[in-house]
């Protein structure tokens, strides 16, 4: 049985703002992520998604505003500190140790979670006690049978699955995914989206993603950013019918659906609500 959705807010930003000189990349963002949700942060290029994500995950410091995780102010904490609290991030570009085996990649993450860094270098025999947990994680992401394969030889989709396994090894309460489907072929997109759904059981997920057709079916709540501010928020049906969202993506909220499709065809990397409605 799937866990019941909670009304508890696990992540909250209050007036979150980031200025670079005279340019305001993120302006007065008040975001609330509900425990147990898969929550997407979307928007056209230059909307401020990545900057907002960097602020939440402590890779940037805000100019103004607060960030609360489980009702604790983490605004001025460093990334390793919030990771230990359960807020863990994966990156847009797959990051694995290519010359190490799949199992060794996951074992490093498991070991890092369980032991201080100064005790991290041990013999293979002593590290073998961690392999059971590694095998569980690899099974969770569909990599059983690849334990001894070199990570660098995996397909891009399987590398993303391995990265997800190493992220889950850190036992996140809030899993932050930065464009997890970027660069994937159609077959891998469906597989990795399924892994995200599976990984979200018992966890909260906040993801930045450009593939709106996946966002439409995967996410419980969507926040749309434009020019650094929240433009629209709600479930997919709500945001996809908001003319401001269509306007932000294609610059013509009054265009009909066929014109929207023609606009998208000119740039296949930019999915729009109109296109999703036709695909659904």
C-alpha positions in Angstrom: 0.0 0.0 0.0 1.3 3.4 -0.9 1.8 5.9 1.9 -0.9 8.5 2.4 -0.1 12.0 1.3 0.7 14.4 4.1 -0.2 18.1 4.4 3.1 18.7 6.2 5.4 21.2 4.4 8.9 19.7 4.4 10.6 22.6 2.4 9.6 26.3 2.4 11.2 29.4 1.0 10.1 32.8 2.2 10.9 35.8 0.0 13.8 34.0 -1.6 15.8 36.5 -3.7 19.1 36.3 -5.5 20.7 39.3 -7.1 23.9 39.4 -9.3 24.8 43.0 -9.3 21.8 44.9 -10.8 20.3 41.7 -12.2 17.7 39.9 -10.1 17.8 36.2 -11.1 15.3 35.0 -8.4 12.8 37.5 -6.9 10.6 37.0 -3.8 10.0 33.2 -4.4 7.6 31.7 -1.8 7.8 28.0 -2.4 6.1 25.2 -0.4 6.9 21.5 -1.0 4.6 19.1 0.7 5.9 15.9 2.3 5.5 12.9 0.0 4.9 14.9 -3.2 6.9 14.8 -6.4 7.1 18.6 -7.0 8.4 20.0 -10.3 10.1 23.4 -10.8 9.6 24.4 -14.5 9.9 27.4 -16.7 11.3 28.6 -20.0 15.0 29.2 -20.5 16.2 32.0 -18.2 13.3 31.6 -15.8 15.6 31.3 -12.7 15.0 27.5 -12.1 18.7 26.6 -11.8 19.5 29.6 -9.6 16.6 28.8 -7.4 17.7 25.2 -7.2 21.3 26.3 -6.3 19.9 28.4 -3.5 17.8 25.6 -2.0 20.7 23.2 -2.2 23.1 25.7 -0.7 25.4 26.1 -3.7 24.5 29.8 -3.7 23.7 32.1 -0.9 20.5 34.2 -1.2 20.6 38.0 -1.2 17.3 38.1 0.8 14.8 35.6 2.2 14.8 32.4 4.1 14.9 28.6 3.4 13.3 26.3 5.9 13.7 22.5 5.8 11.6 20.5 8.3 10.8 23.9 10.0 14.5 24.5 10.6 16.2 27.6 9.1 18.9 26.3 6.8 19.5 29.7 5.0 23.1 30.0 6.1 24.1 26.4 6.3 26.5 24.8 4.0 25.6 22.0 1.5 27.3 19.2 3.4 25.3 20.2 6.6 21.9 20.1 4.9 22.8 16.8 3.1 23.4 15.2 6.5 20.0 16.5 7.6 18.4 14.6 4.6 18.3 17.2 1.8 20.3 15.5 -1.0 20.9 16.7 -4.5 21.8 15.0 -7.8 23.2 16.9 -10.7 22.1 17.5 -14.3 25.3 15.9 -15.7 25.7 12.3 -14.6 28.6 12.0 -12.1 30.1 8.6 -11.6 33.6 7.2 -11.2 34.0 5.7 -14.7 37.0 3.4 -13.9 35.3 1.9 -10.9 32.7 -0.9 -11.0 29.0 -0.1 -10.5 29.0 -1.8 -7.1 32.1 0.2 -6.0 30.4 3.5 -7.0 27.4 2.7 -4.8 29.6 1.3 -2.0 31.4 4.6 -1.7 28.1 6.4 -1.2 26.9 3.8 1.4 30.1 4.0 3.3 30.1 7.8 3.3 26.7 7.7 4.9 27.7 5.2 7.6 31.2 6.2 8.4 33.3 9.3 8.9 35.5 10.2 5.9 38.7 9.5 7.9 37.7 5.8 8.2 36.7 5.5 4.5 39.8 3.6 3.2 39.5 -0.1 4.2 40.3 -3.4 2.7 37.9 -5.1 0.2 37.2 -7.8 2.8 36.0 -5.3 5.4 34.0 -3.4 2.8 32.2 -6.5 1.7 29.9 -6.1 4.6 28.4 -3.1 2.8 27.7 -5.0 -0.4 24.2 -6.2 0.8 23.0 -2.7 1.0 24.6 -1.9 -2.4 22.8 -4.8 -4.0 19.5 -3.6 -2.6 20.1 -0.2 -4.1 21.1 -1.6 -7.4 18.0 -3.7 -7.5 15.9 -0.7 -6.7 17.2 1.2 -9.8 17.2 -1.8 -12.1 21.0 -2.4 -12.2 21.1 -6.0 -10.9 23.5 -7.9 -13.0 25.7 -4.9 -13.6 27.5 -5.0 -10.3 31.0 -5.7 -11.8 30.6 -3.6 -14.9 32.7 -0.5 -15.3 30.6 2.5 -14.7 32.1 4.3 -17.7 30.9 1.5 -20.0 27.2 1.9 -19.0 24.7 3.6 -21.4 23.8 7.1 -20.4 20.4 6.0 -19.1 22.0 3.4 -16.8 24.6 6.0 -15.7 21.7 8.1 -14.5 20.2 5.1 -12.7 23.6 4.5 -11.0 23.7 8.2 -10.0 20.2 7.8 -8.5 21.4 4.7 -6.6 24.3 6.6 -5.1 22.0 9.5 -4.2 19.6 7.1 -2.5 22.5 5.6 -0.5 22.6 8.9 1.4 19.1 8.2 2.7 17.5 11.5 1.6 14.2 12.7 3.1 14.0 15.3 0.3 15.5 14.2 -3.0 16.4 17.1 -5.3 16.9 16.1 -9.0 18.4 18.6 -11.5 17.0 17.7 -14.9 17.2 13.9 -14.4 16.0 13.2 -17.9 18.4 15.5 -19.7 20.2 13.9 -22.7 18.2 10.6 -22.5 16.6 8.9 -25.5 12.9 8.1 -25.5 13.3 4.6 -24.1 15.5 5.7 -21.3 13.2 8.6 -20.4 10.3 6.3 -19.6 12.6 3.9 -17.6 14.3 6.7 -15.5 10.9 8.4 -15.0 9.7 5.0 -13.6 12.7 4.9 -11.3 11.9 8.4 -10.0 8.4 7.4 -9.2 9.7 4.3 -7.4 12.3 6.3 -5.5 9.7 8.8 -4.4 7.8 6.1 -2.3 8.3 7.2 1.3 10.3 10.3 0.2 9.7 13.8 -1.1 11.1 14.8 -4.5 11.8 18.3 -5.9 12.9 18.3 -9.5 13.9 20.8 -12.2 12.8 19.3 -15.5 12.3 20.5 -19.1 10.4 17.4 -20.3 6.8 18.6 -19.6 5.2 15.5 -20.9 6.9 13.5 -18.1 6.2 16.2 -15.6 2.5 16.0 -16.5 2.2 12.3 -15.6 4.8 12.1 -12.8 4.4 15.2 -10.6 1.8 16.0 -7.9 2.4 19.7 -8.0 4.2 22.1 -10.4 5.6 25.5 -9.8 6.2 27.6 -12.9 8.9 30.3 -12.8 9.3 33.2 -15.3 11.8 36.0 -15.0 12.8 34.8 -11.6 9.3 34.9 -10.1 6.5 32.3 -9.5 4.1 32.7 -12.4 1.7 29.8 -11.7 1.4 26.9 -9.3 -0.8 23.9 -8.9 -1.4 20.5 -10.5 -0.7 19.9 -14.2 -4.3 20.6 -15.3 -4.2 24.0 -13.6 -0.8 25.2 -14.8 -1.3 23.8 -18.4 -4.5 25.8 -18.8 -3.0 29.0 -17.4 -2.6 31.4 -20.4 0.3 33.1 -18.7 2.2 29.8 -18.8 1.6 29.3 -22.5 2.6 33.0 -23.1 5.8 32.4 -21.1 6.8 29.4 -23.1 5.9 30.4 -26.7 5.2 34.1 -26.5 1.6 34.0 -27.7 -1.0 32.9 -25.3 -3.8 33.6 -27.8 -2.5 31.3 -30.5 -4.5 28.2 -31.2 -3.2 24.6 -30.5 -2.1 24.0 -34.1 0.1 27.1 -34.1 1.5 26.1 -30.7 2.5 22.7 -32.2 4.2 24.4 -35.1 6.2 26.6 -32.7 7.3 23.6 -30.8 8.4 21.7 -33.9 10.9 24.5 -34.5 12.6 23.7 -31.2 12.0 20.1 -30.1 13.9 20.6 -26.8 11.2 23.0 -25.6 8.0 21.2 -24.7 4.9 23.3 -24.1 1.6 22.7 -22.3 -0.2 22.8 -25.7 2.0 20.0 -27.0 1.4 17.9 -23.9 -2.4 18.3 -24.2 -2.2 16.9 -27.7 0.0 14.0 -26.6 -2.1 13.1 -23.6 
